[in-house]
């Protein structure tokens, strides 16, 4: 039953030092990793059972990998445009 799963989850989260983590947070994490590995909103929508991509995107959060990919893309564009970083 759900209450046993929830109790076990809370115990594991507390032991990991993540006592405030909710079981619903796993949904966000799972969908973020699906997005990170596929960049396919249709897959995210299918797993999350959302019919609207806007609703599905609410569950996608940037991961370290996607932040690094975005930074690399910005650096490439800046390099291609010959933009010099502002220095103080």
N, CA, C and O atoms as a CHARMM CRD file, in Angstrom:
* protein
*
  352
    1    1 UNK  N      0.81500  -1.20800   0.00000 PROA 1      0.00000
    2    1 UNK  CA     0.00000   0.00000   0.00000 PROA 1      0.00000
    3    1 UNK  C      0.86100   1.27700   0.00000 PROA 1      0.00000
    4    1 UNK  O      2.03400   1.26500   0.37300 PROA 1      0.00000
    5    2 UNK  N      0.24200   2.34500  -0.42300 PROA 2      0.00000
    6    2 UNK  CA     0.94800   3.61700  -0.57200 PROA 2      0.00000
    7    2 UNK  C      1.58000   4.08500   0.72800 PROA 2      0.00000
    8    2 UNK  O      2.69800   4.59900   0.71300 PROA 2      0.00000
    9    3 UNK  N      0.89500   3.91900   1.85200 PROA 3      0.00000
   10    3 UNK  CA     1.43500   4.43500   3.11800 PROA 3      0.00000
   11    3 UNK  C      2.75100   3.74300   3.48800 PROA 3      0.00000
   12    3 UNK  O      3.62600   4.36500   4.09000 PROA 3      0.00000
   13    4 UNK  N      2.89700   2.46500   3.13400 PROA 4      0.00000
   14    4 UNK  CA     4.15500   1.76700   3.41600 PROA 4      0.00000
   15    4 UNK  C      5.27500   2.28600   2.51000 PROA 4      0.00000
   16    4 UNK  O      6.40900   2.46100   2.95500 PROA 4      0.00000
   17    5 UNK  N      4.95300   2.52900   1.24800 PROA 5      0.00000
   18    5 UNK  CA     5.91900   3.10100   0.31600 PROA 5      0.00000
   19    5 UNK  C      6.35500   4.48200   0.80100 PROA 5      0.00000
   20    5 UNK  O      7.54500   4.80000   0.79900 PROA 5      0.00000
   21    6 UNK  N      5.39900   5.28700   1.21100 PROA 6      0.00000
   22    6 UNK  CA     5.69900   6.63800   1.68300 PROA 6      0.00000
   23    6 UNK  C      6.57800   6.60600   2.93200 PROA 6      0.00000
   24    6 UNK  O      7.52500   7.38500   3.04700 PROA 6      0.00000
   25    7 UNK  N      6.27200   5.72200   3.85100 PROA 7      0.00000
   26    7 UNK  CA     7.06700   5.58900   5.07600 PROA 7      0.00000
   27    7 UNK  C      8.50000   5.18500   4.74900 PROA 7      0.00000
   28    7 UNK  O      9.44800   5.74300   5.30100 PROA 7      0.00000
   29    8 UNK  N      8.65600   4.21100   3.84700 PROA 8      0.00000
   30    8 UNK  CA    10.00100   3.76400   3.44300 PROA 8      0.00000
   31    8 UNK  C     10.74000   4.89200   2.73100 PROA 8      0.00000
   32    8 UNK  O     11.92800   5.10700   2.97300 PROA 8      0.00000
   33    9 UNK  N     10.04100   5.61100   1.85500 PROA 9      0.00000
   34    9 UNK  CA    10.65300   6.72100   1.12300 PROA 9      0.00000
   35    9 UNK  C     11.15500   7.78700   2.09000 PROA 9      0.00000
   36    9 UNK  O     12.28500   8.25900   1.96500 PROA 9      0.00000
   37   10 UNK  N     10.32600   8.16400   3.04300 PROA 10     0.00000
   38   10 UNK  CA    10.72300   9.19200   4.01500 PROA 10     0.00000
   39   10 UNK  C     11.93700   8.75300   4.82000 PROA 10     0.00000
   40   10 UNK  O     12.80700   9.57100   5.12000 PROA 10     0.00000
   41   11 UNK  N     12.00700   7.47700   5.17200 PROA 11     0.00000
   42   11 UNK  CA    13.14400   6.95800   5.93100 PROA 11     0.00000
   43   11 UNK  C     14.41700   7.05000   5.09900 PROA 11     0.00000
   44   11 UNK  O     15.45300   7.49600   5.59200 PROA 11     0.00000
   45   12 UNK  N     14.34200   6.63100   3.84600 PROA 12     0.00000
   46   12 UNK  CA    15.50900   6.68900   2.95900 PROA 12     0.00000
   47   12 UNK  C     15.93600   8.14300   2.74000 PROA 12     0.00000
   48   12 UNK  O     17.12300   8.46000   2.82000 PROA 12     0.00000
   49   13 UNK  N     14.97800   9.01800   2.46600 PROA 13     0.00000
   50   13 UNK  CA    15.28800  10.42900   2.23400 PROA 13     0.00000
   51   13 UNK  C     15.95000  11.05100   3.46200 PROA 13     0.00000
   52   13 UNK  O     16.90800  11.81400   3.33600 PROA 13     0.00000
   53   14 UNK  N     15.44000  10.72600   4.64500 PROA 14     0.00000
   54   14 UNK  CA    16.01900  11.25600   5.87800 PROA 14     0.00000
   55   14 UNK  C     17.44300  10.74500   6.06600 PROA 14     0.00000
   56   14 UNK  O     18.33100  11.51300   6.43700 PROA 14     0.00000
   57   15 UNK  N     17.67100   9.46100   5.81600 PROA 15     0.00000
   58   15 UNK  CA    19.00900   8.87200   5.94800 PROA 15     0.00000
   59   15 UNK  C     20.00100   9.47600   4.96500 PROA 15     0.00000
   60   15 UNK  O     21.20500   9.49300   5.22200 PROA 15     0.00000
   61   16 UNK  N     19.49800   9.96800   3.84500 PROA 16     0.00000
   62   16 UNK  CA    20.35700  10.60400   2.84000 PROA 16     0.00000
   63   16 UNK  C     20.56000  12.09400   3.11800 PROA 16     0.00000
   64   16 UNK  O     21.25700  12.78700   2.37700 PROA 16     0.00000
   65   17 UNK  N     19.94200  12.57300   4.19600 PROA 17     0.00000
   66   17 UNK  CA    20.03300  14.00200   4.49500 PROA 17     0.00000
   67   17 UNK  C     19.10700  14.84100   3.64100 PROA 17     0.00000
   68   17 UNK  O     19.31500  16.04500   3.49500 PROA 17     0.00000
   69   18 UNK  N     18.09500  14.22000   3.08100 PROA 18     0.00000
   70   18 UNK  CA    17.13600  14.90000   2.20900 PROA 18     0.00000
   71   18 UNK  C     15.73200  14.77000   2.78400 PROA 18     0.00000
   72   18 UNK  O     14.78400  14.44700   2.06700 PROA 18     0.00000
   73   19 UNK  N     15.60900  15.02200   4.07000 PROA 19     0.00000
   74   19 UNK  CA    14.35500  14.81500   4.77900 PROA 19     0.00000
   75   19 UNK  C     13.17400  15.60100   4.24900 PROA 19     0.00000
   76   19 UNK  O     12.02800  15.19100   4.43500 PROA 19     0.00000
   77   20 UNK  N     13.43300  16.73800   3.58300 PROA 20     0.00000
   78   20 UNK  CA    12.32500  17.54500   3.07700 PROA 20     0.00000
   79   20 UNK  C     11.88500  17.12300   1.67600 PROA 20     0.00000
   80   20 UNK  O     10.94300  17.69500   1.12800 PROA 20     0.00000
   81   21 UNK  N     12.56200  16.12000   1.08700 PROA 21     0.00000
   82   21 UNK  CA    12.19900  15.64800  -0.24700 PROA 21     0.00000
   83   21 UNK  C     10.86000  14.92800  -0.18900 PROA 21     0.00000
   84   21 UNK  O     10.61900  14.09300   0.68200 PROA 21     0.00000
   85   22 UNK  N     10.00200  15.26900  -1.13000 PROA 22     0.00000
   86   22 UNK  CA     8.68500  14.63700  -1.21200 PROA 22     0.00000
   87   22 UNK  C      8.70700  13.54700  -2.27200 PROA 22     0.00000
   88   22 UNK  O      9.50500  13.61100  -3.20700 PROA 22     0.00000
   89   23 UNK  N      7.86300  12.57400  -2.14300 PROA 23     0.00000
   90   23 UNK  CA     7.80200  11.49800  -3.12600 PROA 23     0.00000
   91   23 UNK  C      7.42400  12.06600  -4.49900 PROA 23     0.00000
   92   23 UNK  O      7.85300  11.54400  -5.52800 PROA 23     0.00000
   93   24 UNK  N      6.63300  13.11900  -4.51200 PROA 24     0.00000
   94   24 UNK  CA     6.25100  13.76500  -5.77400 PROA 24     0.00000
   95   24 UNK  C      7.47300  14.36400  -6.48100 PROA 24     0.00000
   96   24 UNK  O      7.47300  14.50500  -7.70400 PROA 24     0.00000
   97   25 UNK  N      8.50700  14.71400  -5.71900 PROA 25     0.00000
   98   25 UNK  CA     9.73400  15.24800  -6.31600 PROA 25     0.00000
   99   25 UNK  C     10.37800  14.23600  -7.25800 PROA 25     0.00000
  100   25 UNK  O     11.07300  14.62000  -8.19900 PROA 25     0.00000
  101   26 UNK  N     10.15400  12.95300  -7.01400 PROA 26     0.00000
  102   26 UNK  CA    10.69100  11.92300  -7.90400 PROA 26     0.00000
  103   26 UNK  C     10.10400  12.05500  -9.30700 PROA 26     0.00000
  104   26 UNK  O     10.77800  11.76500 -10.29500 PROA 26     0.00000
  105   27 UNK  N      8.87400  12.48400  -9.39100 PROA 27     0.00000
  106   27 UNK  CA     8.22600  12.69700 -10.69600 PROA 27     0.00000
  107   27 UNK  C      8.97400  13.76900 -11.47800 PROA 27     0.00000
  108   27 UNK  O      9.25700  13.59900 -12.66400 PROA 27     0.00000
  109   28 UNK  N      9.29100  14.86800 -10.81100 PROA 28     0.00000
  110   28 UNK  CA    10.03700  15.94400 -11.46000 PROA 28     0.00000
  111   28 UNK  C     11.41300  15.45000 -11.90800 PROA 28     0.00000
  112   28 UNK  O     11.84800  15.72800 -13.02600 PROA 28     0.00000
  113   29 UNK  N     12.08800  14.72000 -11.03400 PROA 29     0.00000
  114   29 UNK  CA    13.42500  14.21100 -11.35000 PROA 29     0.00000
  115   29 UNK  C     13.37700  13.25900 -12.53800 PROA 29     0.00000
  116   29 UNK  O     14.18000  13.37600 -13.46300 PROA 29     0.00000
  117   30 UNK  N     12.44300  12.32300 -12.51200 PROA 30     0.00000
  118   30 UNK  CA    12.32900  11.34700 -13.58800 PROA 30     0.00000
  119   30 UNK  C     12.06100  12.04100 -14.92100 PROA 30     0.00000
  120   30 UNK  O     12.70200  11.72400 -15.92300 PROA 30     0.00000
  121   31 UNK  N     11.12900  12.97500 -14.94100 PROA 31     0.00000
  122   31 UNK  CA    10.79400  13.65700 -16.18800 PROA 31     0.00000
  123   31 UNK  C     11.93200  14.55400 -16.65800 PROA 31     0.00000
  124   31 UNK  O     12.13600  14.71800 -17.86100 PROA 31     0.00000
  125   32 UNK  N     12.66900  15.13300 -15.72200 PROA 32     0.00000
  126   32 UNK  CA    13.83300  15.94500 -16.10200 PROA 32     0.00000
  127   32 UNK  C     14.89800  15.09200 -16.76500 PROA 32     0.00000
  128   32 UNK  O     15.50500  15.51900 -17.74700 PROA 32     0.00000
  129   33 UNK  N     15.13400  13.89900 -16.24800 PROA 33     0.00000
  130   33 UNK  CA    16.13600  13.02000 -16.84300 PROA 33     0.00000
  131   33 UNK  C     15.67300  12.45500 -18.18700 PROA 33     0.00000
  132   33 UNK  O     16.49300  12.24700 -19.08100 PROA 33     0.00000
  133   34 UNK  N     14.38900  12.20700 -18.33900 PROA 34     0.00000
  134   34 UNK  CA    13.88400  11.79400 -19.65100 PROA 34     0.00000
  135   34 UNK  C     14.14800  12.90600 -20.65900 PROA 34     0.00000
  136   34 UNK  O     14.62900  12.64300 -21.76100 PROA 34     0.00000
  137   35 UNK  N     13.83700  14.14600 -20.28800 PROA 35     0.00000
  138   35 UNK  CA    14.07300  15.28300 -21.17600 PROA 35     0.00000
  139   35 UNK  C     15.57100  15.43700 -21.47600 PROA 35     0.00000
  140   35 UNK  O     15.96300  15.64300 -22.62400 PROA 35     0.00000
  141   36 UNK  N     16.39700  15.33400 -20.43600 PROA 36     0.00000
  142   36 UNK  CA    17.84100  15.49000 -20.59800 PROA 36     0.00000
  143   36 UNK  C     18.39400  14.49300 -21.60900 PROA 36     0.00000
  144   36 UNK  O     19.26200  14.83500 -22.41200 PROA 36     0.00000
  145   37 UNK  N     17.89800  13.27600 -21.57300 PROA 37     0.00000
  146   37 UNK  CA    18.45000  12.22000 -22.41800 PROA 37     0.00000
  147   37 UNK  C     17.79700  12.11000 -23.78900 PROA 37     0.00000
  148   37 UNK  O     18.35600  11.48000 -24.68700 PROA 37     0.00000
  149   38 UNK  N     16.62900  12.70900 -23.96500 PROA 38     0.00000
  150   38 UNK  CA    15.93000  12.56100 -25.25000 PROA 38     0.00000
  151   38 UNK  C     15.61800  13.88800 -25.93200 PROA 38     0.00000
  152   38 UNK  O     15.55300  13.95100 -27.16000 PROA 38     0.00000
  153   39 UNK  N     15.42500  14.94400 -25.15200 PROA 39     0.00000
  154   39 UNK  CA    14.92100  16.23200 -25.66800 PROA 39     0.00000
  155   39 UNK  C     13.63800  16.00700 -26.47500 PROA 39     0.00000
  156   39 UNK  O     13.38900  16.67300 -27.48000 PROA 39     0.00000
  157   40 UNK  N     12.84800  15.06700 -26.01300 PROA 40     0.00000
  158   40 UNK  CA    11.61400  14.68700 -26.70000 PROA 40     0.00000
  159   40 UNK  C     10.42700  14.94600 -25.77200 PROA 40     0.00000
  160   40 UNK  O     10.14800  14.16300 -24.86400 PROA 40     0.00000
  161   41 UNK  N      9.74300  16.05100 -26.01700 PROA 41     0.00000
  162   41 UNK  CA     8.62000  16.42300 -25.15200 PROA 41     0.00000
  163   41 UNK  C      7.49100  15.39800 -25.25800 PROA 41     0.00000
  164   41 UNK  O      6.72300  15.22800 -24.31200 PROA 41     0.00000
  165   42 UNK  N      7.38300  14.71400 -26.39800 PROA 42     0.00000
  166   42 UNK  CA     6.35400  13.68200 -26.54600 PROA 42     0.00000
  167   42 UNK  C      6.56700  12.55100 -25.53900 PROA 42     0.00000
  168   42 UNK  O      5.60700  12.04500 -24.95800 PROA 42     0.00000
  169   43 UNK  N      7.82100  12.15500 -25.33200 PROA 43     0.00000
  170   43 UNK  CA     8.09700  11.10700 -24.34000 PROA 43     0.00000
  171   43 UNK  C      7.76700  11.60000 -22.93800 PROA 43     0.00000
  172   43 UNK  O      7.18700  10.86800 -22.13600 PROA 43     0.00000
  173   44 UNK  N      8.13700  12.83900 -22.65000 PROA 44     0.00000
  174   44 UNK  CA     7.81600  13.41300 -21.33500 PROA 44     0.00000
  175   44 UNK  C      6.30300  13.43100 -21.13900 PROA 44     0.00000
  176   44 UNK  O      5.80400  13.08300 -20.06900 PROA 44     0.00000
  177   45 UNK  N      5.57900  13.84000 -22.18000 PROA 45     0.00000
  178   45 UNK  CA     4.12200  13.89100 -22.09100 PROA 45     0.00000
  179   45 UNK  C      3.53100  12.49400 -21.89600 PROA 45     0.00000
  180   45 UNK  O      2.58500  12.31600 -21.12900 PROA 45     0.00000
  181   46 UNK  N      4.09100  11.51100 -22.59000 PROA 46     0.00000
  182   46 UNK  CA     3.57200  10.14600 -22.47700 PROA 46     0.00000
  183   46 UNK  C      3.76100   9.60300 -21.05900 PROA 46     0.00000
  184   46 UNK  O      2.83500   9.03600 -20.47900 PROA 46     0.00000
  185   47 UNK  N      4.96000   9.77900 -20.50500 PROA 47     0.00000
  186   47 UNK  CA     5.24000   9.26200 -19.16200 PROA 47     0.00000
  187   47 UNK  C      4.44400  10.01800 -18.10700 PROA 47     0.00000
  188   47 UNK  O      3.92200   9.42500 -17.16300 PROA 47     0.00000
  189   48 UNK  N      4.35700  11.34100 -18.28000 PROA 48     0.00000
  190   48 UNK  CA     3.65500  12.15000 -17.28100 PROA 48     0.00000
  191   48 UNK  C      2.13800  12.12500 -17.46500 PROA 48     0.00000
  192   48 UNK  O      1.38300  12.56200 -16.59600 PROA 48     0.00000
  193   49 UNK  N      1.71000  11.60100 -18.62300 PROA 49     0.00000
  194   49 UNK  CA     0.29300  11.54100 -18.98900 PROA 49     0.00000
  195   49 UNK  C     -0.33600  12.91400 -19.13900 PROA 49     0.00000
  196   49 UNK  O     -1.52600  13.09900 -18.88300 PROA 49     0.00000
  197   50 UNK  N      0.47400  13.87100 -19.55600 PROA 50     0.00000
  198   50 UNK  CA    -0.04900  15.19700 -19.88000 PROA 50     0.00000
  199   50 UNK  C     -0.38500  15.23700 -21.36400 PROA 50     0.00000
  200   50 UNK  O      0.33000  14.67100 -22.19100 PROA 50     0.00000
  201   51 UNK  N     -1.46400  15.90100 -21.68500 PROA 51     0.00000
  202   51 UNK  CA    -1.85800  16.04900 -23.08200 PROA 51     0.00000
  203   51 UNK  C     -1.32100  17.35300 -23.66700 PROA 51     0.00000
  204   51 UNK  O     -1.27500  17.52100 -24.88600 PROA 51     0.00000
  205   52 UNK  N     -0.92200  18.26000 -22.80500 PROA 52     0.00000
  206   52 UNK  CA    -0.45700  19.57500 -23.22900 PROA 52     0.00000
  207   52 UNK  C      1.03200  19.70200 -22.91800 PROA 52     0.00000
  208   52 UNK  O      1.43400  19.47400 -21.77600 PROA 52     0.00000
  209   53 UNK  N      1.87100  20.06100 -23.90900 PROA 53     0.00000
  210   53 UNK  CA     3.30300  20.18300 -23.64900 PROA 53     0.00000
  211   53 UNK  C      3.64100  21.24200 -22.60000 PROA 53     0.00000
  212   53 UNK  O      4.63700  21.11500 -21.88800 PROA 53     0.00000
  213   54 UNK  N      2.82900  22.26900 -22.50600 PROA 54     0.00000
  214   54 UNK  CA     3.07200  23.30700 -21.49700 PROA 54     0.00000
  215   54 UNK  C      2.94700  22.71600 -20.09900 PROA 54     0.00000
  216   54 UNK  O      3.75600  23.01500 -19.22000 PROA 54     0.00000
  217   55 UNK  N      1.95000  21.89100 -19.89400 PROA 55     0.00000
  218   55 UNK  CA     1.77900  21.23600 -18.59300 PROA 55     0.00000
  219   55 UNK  C      2.94100  20.29900 -18.29600 PROA 55     0.00000
  220   55 UNK  O      3.43300  20.25900 -17.16900 PROA 55     0.00000
  221   56 UNK  N      3.38200  19.54400 -19.30000 PROA 56     0.00000
  222   56 UNK  CA     4.48200  18.59600 -19.10600 PROA 56     0.00000
  223   56 UNK  C      5.77400  19.33400 -18.76600 PROA 56     0.00000
  224   56 UNK  O      6.55800  18.85500 -17.94600 PROA 56     0.00000
  225   57 UNK  N      6.00600  20.48500 -19.38000 PROA 57     0.00000
  226   57 UNK  CA     7.24700  21.23700 -19.15300 PROA 57     0.00000
  227   57 UNK  C      7.36700  21.76700 -17.71900 PROA 57     0.00000
  228   57 UNK  O      8.46700  22.06800 -17.25600 PROA 57     0.00000
  229   58 UNK  N      6.23900  21.87700 -17.02600 PROA 58     0.00000
  230   58 UNK  CA     6.27500  22.32300 -15.63100 PROA 58     0.00000
  231   58 UNK  C      7.13300  21.37300 -14.80000 PROA 58     0.00000
  232   58 UNK  O      7.73500  21.78100 -13.80700 PROA 58     0.00000
  233   59 UNK  N      7.18700  20.11200 -15.20700 PROA 59     0.00000
  234   59 UNK  CA     7.90300  19.08900 -14.44500 PROA 59     0.00000
  235   59 UNK  C      9.38000  18.98400 -14.81400 PROA 59     0.00000
  236   59 UNK  O     10.13900  18.29300 -14.13500 PROA 59     0.00000
  237   60 UNK  N      9.79300  19.66300 -15.88600 PROA 60     0.00000
  238   60 UNK  CA    11.17800  19.56300 -16.34400 PROA 60     0.00000
  239   60 UNK  C     12.00400  20.67000 -15.69900 PROA 60     0.00000
  240   60 UNK  O     11.68200  21.85200 -15.82100 PROA 60     0.00000
  241   61 UNK  N     13.06000  20.27700 -15.02000 PROA 61     0.00000
  242   61 UNK  CA    13.96300  21.23800 -14.37600 PROA 61     0.00000
  243   61 UNK  C     15.36300  21.03100 -14.93400 PROA 61     0.00000
  244   61 UNK  O     15.72600  19.91300 -15.29700 PROA 61     0.00000
  245   62 UNK  N     16.15100  22.09700 -15.00700 PROA 62     0.00000
  246   62 UNK  CA    17.50800  21.92800 -15.53000 PROA 62     0.00000
  247   62 UNK  C     18.35400  21.04100 -14.62900 PROA 62     0.00000
  248   62 UNK  O     18.32000  21.16000 -13.40400 PROA 62     0.00000
  249   63 UNK  N     19.10400  20.16200 -15.25100 PROA 63     0.00000
  250   63 UNK  CA    20.05000  19.32900 -14.53200 PROA 63     0.00000
  251   63 UNK  C     21.43800  19.90300 -14.77300 PROA 63     0.00000
  252   63 UNK  O     21.59800  20.82700 -15.57100 PROA 63     0.00000
  253   64 UNK  N     22.42800  19.37000 -14.09900 PROA 64     0.00000
  254   64 UNK  CA    23.80000  19.84100 -14.31200 PROA 64     0.00000
  255   64 UNK  C     24.18800  19.69100 -15.78400 PROA 64     0.00000
  256   64 UNK  O     24.80800  20.58400 -16.36000 PROA 64     0.00000
  257   65 UNK  N     23.82400  18.57300 -16.37900 PROA 65     0.00000
  258   65 UNK  CA    24.16100  18.31600 -17.78300 PROA 65     0.00000
  259   65 UNK  C     23.50500  19.34700 -18.70000 PROA 65     0.00000
  260   65 UNK  O     24.16600  19.88300 -19.59000 PROA 65     0.00000
  261   66 UNK  N     22.22100  19.63200 -18.49900 PROA 66     0.00000
  262   66 UNK  CA    21.55300  20.58700 -19.38500 PROA 66     0.00000
  263   66 UNK  C     22.07300  22.00000 -19.16300 PROA 66     0.00000
  264   66 UNK  O     22.12200  22.78800 -20.10800 PROA 66     0.00000
  265   67 UNK  N     22.46300  22.34300 -17.93000 PROA 67     0.00000
  266   67 UNK  CA    23.07200  23.66800 -17.68400 PROA 67     0.00000
  267   67 UNK  C     24.40500  23.77500 -18.40900 PROA 67     0.00000
  268   67 UNK  O     24.71700  24.81300 -18.99100 PROA 67     0.00000
  269   68 UNK  N     25.19800  22.69600 -18.37400 PROA 68     0.00000
  270   68 UNK  CA    26.49400  22.69000 -19.06300 PROA 68     0.00000
  271   68 UNK  C     26.31000  22.76600 -20.57600 PROA 68     0.00000
  272   68 UNK  O     27.06300  23.46000 -21.26000 PROA 68     0.00000
  273   69 UNK  N     25.30900  22.05400 -21.10300 PROA 69     0.00000
  274   69 UNK  CA    25.02900  22.11600 -22.53500 PROA 69     0.00000
  275   69 UNK  C     24.63500  23.53700 -22.94800 PROA 69     0.00000
  276   69 UNK  O     25.07100  24.02800 -23.98900 PROA 69     0.00000
  277   70 UNK  N     23.81800  24.18800 -22.13500 PROA 70     0.00000
  278   70 UNK  CA    23.39700  25.55800 -22.43900 PROA 70     0.00000
  279   70 UNK  C     24.59000  26.51200 -22.39800 PROA 70     0.00000
  280   70 UNK  O     24.71800  27.37900 -23.26300 PROA 70     0.00000
  281   71 UNK  N     25.45700  26.36100 -21.40900 PROA 71     0.00000
  282   71 UNK  CA    26.64000  27.22300 -21.30700 PROA 71     0.00000
  283   71 UNK  C     27.56100  27.01900 -22.50100 PROA 71     0.00000
  284   71 UNK  O     28.11400  27.98500 -23.02800 PROA 71     0.00000
  285   72 UNK  N     27.73400  25.76600 -22.93700 PROA 72     0.00000
  286   72 UNK  CA    28.57900  25.47900 -24.09900 PROA 72     0.00000
  287   72 UNK  C     27.98400  26.09300 -25.36500 PROA 72     0.00000
  288   72 UNK  O     28.71100  26.61800 -26.20800 PROA 72     0.00000
  289   73 UNK  N     26.67600  26.02500 -25.49100 PROA 73     0.00000
  290   73 UNK  CA    26.02000  26.61000 -26.65400 PROA 73     0.00000
  291   73 UNK  C     26.18600  28.12900 -26.66700 PROA 73     0.00000
  292   73 UNK  O     26.47600  28.71900 -27.70800 PROA 73     0.00000
  293   74 UNK  N     26.00000  28.75100 -25.51600 PROA 74     0.00000
  294   74 UNK  CA    26.17700  30.20400 -25.42900 PROA 74     0.00000
  295   74 UNK  C     27.61400  30.58600 -25.75200 PROA 74     0.00000
  296   74 UNK  O     27.84800  31.56700 -26.45800 PROA 74     0.00000
  297   75 UNK  N     28.57300  29.83000 -25.25000 PROA 75     0.00000
  298   75 UNK  CA    29.98700  30.09700 -25.54300 PROA 75     0.00000
  299   75 UNK  C     30.26900  29.95800 -27.03100 PROA 75     0.00000
  300   75 UNK  O     30.99900  30.77000 -27.60000 PROA 75     0.00000
  301   76 UNK  N     29.70300  28.94200 -27.66500 PROA 76     0.00000
  302   76 UNK  CA    29.91700  28.73700 -29.09800 PROA 76     0.00000
  303   76 UNK  C     29.34200  29.89700 -29.89800 PROA 76     0.00000
  304   76 UNK  O     29.99900  30.40600 -30.80600 PROA 76     0.00000
  305   77 UNK  N     28.13900  30.31600 -29.57900 PROA 77     0.00000
  306   77 UNK  CA    27.51500  31.43300 -30.29000 PROA 77     0.00000
  307   77 UNK  C     28.34300  32.70100 -30.10000 PROA 77     0.00000
  308   77 UNK  O     28.58000  33.44100 -31.05500 PROA 77     0.00000
  309   78 UNK  N     28.78500  32.95100 -28.86400 PROA 78     0.00000
  310   78 UNK  CA    29.60800  34.13200 -28.59300 PROA 78     0.00000
  311   78 UNK  C     30.90500  34.06800 -29.40300 PROA 78     0.00000
  312   78 UNK  O     31.34100  35.07200 -29.96700 PROA 78     0.00000
  313   79 UNK  N     31.51200  32.89200 -29.45500 PROA 79     0.00000
  314   79 UNK  CA    32.74800  32.72400 -30.23200 PROA 79     0.00000
  315   79 UNK  C     32.48700  32.95000 -31.72000 PROA 79     0.00000
  316   79 UNK  O     33.24600  33.65400 -32.38700 PROA 79     0.00000
  317   80 UNK  N     31.40400  32.34900 -32.24200 PROA 80     0.00000
  318   80 UNK  CA    31.07100  32.49600 -33.66200 PROA 80     0.00000
  319   80 UNK  C     30.78500  33.94600 -34.03000 PROA 80     0.00000
  320   80 UNK  O     31.07100  34.37300 -35.14900 PROA 80     0.00000
  321   81 UNK  N     30.22500  34.70000 -33.09900 PROA 81     0.00000
  322   81 UNK  CA    29.91800  36.11200 -33.34200 PROA 81     0.00000
  323   81 UNK  C     31.08300  37.02800 -32.97000 PROA 81     0.00000
  324   81 UNK  O     31.00500  38.24900 -33.10200 PROA 81     0.00000
  325   82 UNK  N     32.17300  36.39700 -32.49800 PROA 82     0.00000
  326   82 UNK  CA    33.36800  37.14300 -32.09000 PROA 82     0.00000
  327   82 UNK  C     33.04500  38.14600 -30.96900 PROA 82     0.00000
  328   82 UNK  O     33.53100  39.27700 -30.96500 PROA 82     0.00000
  329   83 UNK  N     32.22200  37.70200 -30.03400 PROA 83     0.00000
  330   83 UNK  CA    31.84600  38.53500 -28.89100 PROA 83     0.00000
  331   83 UNK  C     32.89200  38.31800 -27.80000 PROA 83     0.00000
  332   83 UNK  O     33.18400  37.18300 -27.42600 PROA 83     0.00000
  333   84 UNK  N     33.44300  39.40000 -27.30300 PROA 84     0.00000
  334   84 UNK  CA    34.44300  39.33000 -26.25200 PROA 84     0.00000
  335   84 UNK  C     33.73200  39.47900 -24.91300 PROA 84     0.00000
  336   84 UNK  O     32.93700  40.40400 -24.74800 PROA 84     0.00000
  337   85 UNK  N     33.99300  38.60000 -23.95600 PROA 85     0.00000
  338   85 UNK  CA    33.34100  38.73000 -22.64400 PROA 85     0.00000
  339   85 UNK  C     33.67400  40.06900 -21.99600 PROA 85     0.00000
  340   85 UNK  O     34.79400  40.56800 -22.11100 PROA 85     0.00000
  341   86 UNK  N     32.70900  40.62800 -21.33100 PROA 86     0.00000
  342   86 UNK  CA    32.88800  41.89700 -20.61100 PROA 86     0.00000
  343   86 UNK  C     33.71500  41.64300 -19.36700 PROA 86     0.00000
  344   86 UNK  O     33.40900  40.74600 -18.58200 PROA 86     0.00000
  345   87 UNK  N     34.73800  42.41400 -19.19100 PROA 87     0.00000
  346   87 UNK  CA    35.58900  42.27500 -18.00600 PROA 87     0.00000
  347   87 UNK  C     35.62900  43.59500 -17.24900 PROA 87     0.00000
  348   87 UNK  O     35.65200  44.66800 -17.85100 PROA 87     0.00000
  349   88 UNK  N     35.63700  43.50500 -15.92900 PROA 88     0.00000
  350   88 UNK  CA    35.70500  44.73200 -15.12200 PROA 88     0.00000
  351   88 UNK  C     37.08600  44.91900 -14.56000 PROA 88     0.00000
  352   88 UNK  O     37.33900  45.89500 -13.85400 PROA 88     0.00000
